[in-house]
Amino acid sequence: MYGCPNQSIPVKFYIVAFSASPAGHLSLFIGVLLMYLMTILGNVTIITLVCAVKKIHTPMYFFLCNLSFLDLISTTSIIPKLLFITLTQDHSISIHGCIAQLFFFMLCGTGVLLILTSMAYDRYVAVCRPLQYYLIMSKFLCVVMAVVSWLVGTFNSLMHTILTSLLMFCISHDINNFFCELSSLISISSSDANSRKILIAIEDFFLGFLPFFLIILSYIFIICNIMKIRSKHGRLKAFSSCTSHLLTVTLFGGPGILFYIRTQFSHEEDKDKLLSVLFLIVVPMLNPLVYSLRNKDIWEATAAITKRKCTRGAFSF
């Protein structure tokens, strides 16, 4: 029989986070804080531009707005607590705080992958079916795809948080990570978690491998279609419309795949933490930059808002 006779779940967990000298903790605090502020600034800017400028009310930027919301939620659910731990060396986290972190992390992880899959389909239609683009990528279809991404992420996250809250923790309450991540919680649980591991493996296929396979498949069709374009300028123009999304998929998928492989086949916690930092802090910070640099629509939207503010300021005098 698994579990504790008197207590099924602790009042608090303790996040191990990073072991470093006081100077190292200060450097970590400053570095993470700067990246967090850049993440907030970049994603809020993207959301503001997409909502305020009608010219970029297109499917691609609609999905980008959803992606920015998910990045904001995921970083805000994890980074402030990490900053608090680094600054105060108080590693405790309440069970409710831990469950909240787990819920938002899983919601955003699933949601981001599904939104990226939706964006891949959008790019496929834009390159391979350009004359039918606005007919296929209707406002209704875009809203349905976004809502399904959020609902699937929410349902999956809610299921795992409920199942995790039923686990028992007798041996250890120390989470060897810098946030409450599912595999870290299962590894310290005294309950029989075999059924949960099977469930995770099934979900990894349907919510991980399958969307990633669809993204790759869409780009196979895109590349094949681009190669059929005769003019070099036409090929470059078609490919440039996909580069931002392709970079975002690479930034998200690369660390994500490495993190999954390492957690399944390796137990070097320090390296896993570094991959988590890349996956959860660096990538959300870079996403707005990927869609801003060399993006004519974003720069024109920024100029339009700036001009609008200057005009209002002039009339106010």
N, C-alpha and C positions, 0 to 999 in steps of 0.2 A: 504494500500500500504506500502511495506517494503522499508527500505533504506533511505539514506540521499538525500536531494534535490540537494545539490551542490557537494558532494564528495562521490565517490563510494568506495574508498579504501585509507587508510592513507599513508603518505610518510614513516612513521616509525611505528614500533611496539615497545613495551617495555616488555622485558622478566623479569618476577618477580624473577625467580630463587629461591635461598634459602635465608631466613632471618636468620642472625646470627651476632654475635659480630665480631669485627675486628680480634680477635684471632681465632674465628670460621671460618671466611673467609680464613685466612691464612692456617689453618689446612685443609680446604676443597680444597684449591688451590694445596697444596703439595700432598694430597692424590690422587686427580684426575689426576694431572700431572704424578705422578709415575705410576698409572694404565694405563694412555694413552701411556707412553713410553714403558711399558711392552707389551701393546697390539701391538704397532708398531713393536717392536723387535721380538716378538713371531710370528706374522703373516708374516712379511717379511722373517724371517728364514724359515718358512714352505714353502712359495712360492719359495724361492731360492733353497731349497733342492729338491723340486719336479721338478723344471725346470732343475736343474743341474745334478741330479743323475738318470741315465737311469733305474737303478734297481727298482726304485719306480714309474716308468711310468706305473702305473696300474689305473684302473677305480676309486678305492677308493681314491687314492691320487690326481687324477685329480679333483674329486669333492671337496676334501679337499682344494685344491688350489683355486678353485672358492669360497669356503666358506671364506677363508682367505682374498681374494680380497674384498668380500662384507663387512666383518668385518672392514677392513681398511677404506673403503669408508664411512660406517655409522659413525664410531667414528670420523673420520677426518672432517666430515661435521658438527658435533655437539660439540665435546669436545673443540677445540680451542676457539670457541666463549664463551663457559662456563668459560674457564680459563680467558679470557679477561674480562668478566663481574665480576668474582670473584676478580680479581686483581685491576681493575680500578673503579669498581662500576658504570660503564657506561652501563646501561641496554638496551639501544636503539639498534635496529636492523633494517636495511633498508627493504623495502618490497621485494626487489630482493633477499636479503640475507635470508629472512624468507621463501620465495617460494623455494629457492635452498635447504634449510634445509629440508623442507617438501618433496621435490622431492626425494632427496637421501635417506631420512629415509624410505619412503614408498617403493622405489625401493629395498633397501636392506632387509627390513622386508619381503617382498613378495619373493624376490630372495632366501634368506636364507632358508625359509620354503620349497620352491620347490627343492632346492639343497639337503636339508636333506631328502626329500621324495625320490629323486633320489638315494641317498646313502642307504636308507632303501631297495630299490629295489635291489641295488647292493649286499647288505648283504644277502638278501633273495636268490638271485641266487647263491651266494657263498656257502651258507649252504645247501640249498635245491636242487640245481642243480649243484653240483661241477664239474661233468664231462663235462657239457655243458657251463661252466662259460665263457670261452674266446670266445665261439661261440656266446652266447647271448649278453654278455657285450662287443660288438665290439667297436672299436674306433669311428665308425660312430654313433652308438647309443648313446655313452657317449657325443659326441659333440652335437648331436641333443638335448639331455636332458638338457645339460647346456645352450645351446643357447635359448631353449624354456623358461627356468627359467629366464634368463636375459630379454628376450623380453616381457614376461608376466609382470614381475616386472616393466619394463620401461613403457609399455603401461598403466598399472594400475596407476602408479605414475604420468605419464603425464596427464592422464584424471583428476585425483584429483587435481593436481596443477592448471590446467586450470579452473576447476570449482571453486576452492577456490579463484582464482584471480578475479572471478566475484562477490564474496560476498561483501557486504557493511558493514562498521564498523563505526557506529555513536555513540554508547553508550560508548564503551571502546576500547582502543588500548593496554590494558595490558594483556599479555599472562601469565596465572598463571601456568607456567612450566619453565623448564630450556632450552627449545628449542621449535621450531615452530612445534607443533604436531597437527594433523588434528582435533581431538575432541576439543582441546583447542581453536583453531581458530573458529570452528563452534559455540562454546559456547558463544563467545563474538560478534558474528556477529549479525547485525540487520536485515539480510535477512531471508526469510522463508527457513529454511534448512531441512524441513521435507522430501523432495524428496531425498536430499543427505543422510539423515539418513537411508532411505529405501535402497538406493544404497549400503551404507556401510554394512547394515545387510545382503544383498544378497551376497556381496563380502566376508563377513566374513565366509559364508557357503562354497563358492566355492574355495576361496583362503586361508581359515583358517582351518575350520573344516574338509573339505574333504581331504586335504593333511595329516592332523594329523591322521585322521581315517585310511588312507592308510598305514601310518607308523605303527600304532598299529596293523593293520591287518597283515602286513608283519612280525611283531615280534611274532604274534600268530602262524603263519606258521613256523617261525624259531624255536620257543620253542618246538612246537609239533614234528618237525623233530629232534631236539637235543635229546629229550626224547627217541627217537627210537634207538639212538646210544647205543650200548651195553657197550662199555668200558668207564670207568670213565675218562680216559685220552682223549679219543675222544670227549666226551661231553664238557670237559673243554676247549679243543682246539677250538672246534666250537664256544662255547660261548664267548671265549676271543677275537675272531675275530670281535665280535659285540659290545664289552663293550665300546669302545671309542665312537662309533656312538650313542649308547644308552645313555651314559652320556651327550653327546652334545645335544641330543634331550631333555633330562630332564632339562638341564641347560637353553635351549632356551624356551622350552614349558612351564615349571613350572612358571617362572616369567611372560611369555607372557599371559598365561591363567589367572593368578591372576590379571594382569594389565587390561585385557579386562573386567573381571568380576567387578572389582572395578570401572572402568570408566563408566560401564553401570548401576550399581546399588548403587554406593556410590559416595560421593562428598567430601571426605577427601583429599584435595589437597596435603598436606604434605606427607601422606603415598603413594599417587600416584607417587609423585616425587621420593621417595625412591625406589619404584618398577621400575621406569624408569631408575634410576641409575644402579640397578641390571641388568636390561634387556639390557641397551645400553652401559654400561661401563665395568661391571664385567664379563659378559658372553663372550664378544669378547676377553677379556684378558685371560680367562681360557681355551678357545677352543684350542689354541696351546699347552697348558700344558697337556690337556686331551689326545691329540694325540701324545705327546712326551714322557711322563712318561710311563715306562714299555712298550715302543713300540720299538721292536728290529729293525724294518726297518728304523725308523727315526734315531736311534742311529748309525746304520751302515752307513747310508747316511751321517751323520755328520762326522763320522770317515773317510769316503772316501774323502770328500771335504777337511778335515784337512790334510790328508795324501797327497793329490794332491798339496795343497799349500806348504807343507813342501818340497815336491820333487822339485817343481819349484824353491823354495827359495834356495835349495841346489845347483841346476844346475846354478842358476844365479851367484854364486860365482865361 
